[in-house]
Amino acid sequence: MRFASNLSKKVPFFYGWIIVGCSMCANFSRQGSAVATLSVFAVPMTNEFNWSMTAISGAVSLGGVLGAIVSPKVGVLVDRRGAGQVLTIGTLMIGVSMIALSMTTSLIWFYIAYCLGRMTFAGPFEIANTSAVANWFIHLRARAMSFTALAHSIGLAVFPIVAFAVIHAWDWRAGWLAIAGLVLVFGVVPNLFLMIQRPEDVGLRPYSAELNLTKHADRPRAKEVEEELSFTRKEASQTPTFWVLIAISVFIYPVQAGISLHQAPHYINCGLSLGIAATAVSTFSVMSAVSALVFGHLEARFGVRRCLAVAAALMAIGAASMLLVTNAWNAYLSAFVFGAGIGGLIALFPVAWANCFGRKNLGTIRGVTLPVQTLAQATGPLLSGTLFDLSGSYTLSLSLFCASSCVASILALFVVRPLKSVGN
């Protein structure tokens, strides 16, 4: 903290961009436990151990449930102690999880190892990353958040390709060790030494419209500035917007997790090779990275609710196009469209919470609402895997995911910033 405090006074630019960099490193490393990464390991591991897709999916779902359980306490911890500790410890836990996965000998061991990383992925990282960036930015918040989403998508692109290359050269156990190495190298050091929770902690102010206009003046000292309204957890839960955002979580996140895990097995089930499936997953990830940046800029012009509605609609189109995959080009196109929607979702949904309810109690608010999101994510892979084992295809699950995304797109249009009386 002392090193970061001293550095914040010496850098010739707003220190919040270093916070964004720390969050980017954490979001990149976090993807070691992403379902898109696991999807590359799903086929070789199920072939070796003769597991079902439902069994693999169950680990994702259980990890999400555990993440939901710990999220409320993590949210309070982030508001009180800061994001740096949570992100550093979380990255270490994911790295240990990947090392343990390389030693898998049974389904029970797989569940223990993967759930450790998935629990950290689903709860602590989401809360800490969102709070860290939201605390430093009021103006340009969506743009700052889009860079963390960019790192998320870069991780989704890099990890499956690295996993495939190492699996192809050696085996899946070496693949998990390679993933662990990337997680530990990029995730721990920046957040251990550079992360600061709030600008006021080091005599700075959040990046606001006023600060933007005076950015060439002398560095301002901490003082009262125009501040967005901040809701407590109780006040937020009494607004319609709170429940609209909860409903969007219920409908959109099963789609995000369900398709992310099963897209590679779906492409393989359509007759494509593991190599094409892995590159299609990376196509989806690259597009989500580009899309996150695009949506981060569009939000300033069109608002978060319209952009979020478009992102959900793109996910619906992507899910529908996956039903038509017959060759590599179909696979790349469907991954391209679905990735565009995912990028918008990742960049905009945290912004919607921060814009609507402020930054002061954001960790606590997300701590009690994130369990809904993580439980929704947990249902998607399990539902898709179960329907595949029963029917032998992903047609039914993709159809359900398409319909669910359409509902979320409509709900997004009702995300409006709630009003709060001055006396509250």
Secondary structure, DSSP 8 states (H G I E B T S, - for coil): -HHHHHHHTT-SS-THHHHHHHHHHHHHHHGGG-HHHHHHHHHHHHHHHT--HHHHHHHHHHHHHHHHHHHHHHHHHHHHH-HHHHHHHHHHHHHHHHHHHTT--SHHHHHHHHHHHHHHIIIIIHHHHHHHHHHHBSTTHHHHHHHHHHHHHHHHHHHHHHHHHHHHHS-HHHHHHHHHHHHHHHHSHHHHHT--S-GGGGT---B-HHHHHTTTSS---S----------HHHHHTSHHHHHHHHHHHHHHHHHHHHHHHHHHHHHHTT--HHHHHHHHHHHHHHHHHHHHHHHHHHHHH-HHHHHHHHHHHHHHHHHHHTT--SHHHHHHHHHHHHHHHHHHHHHHHHHHHHHH-STTHHHHHHHHHHHHHHHHHHHHHHHHHHHHHHSSSHHHHHHHHHHHHHHHHHHTT-------TT-
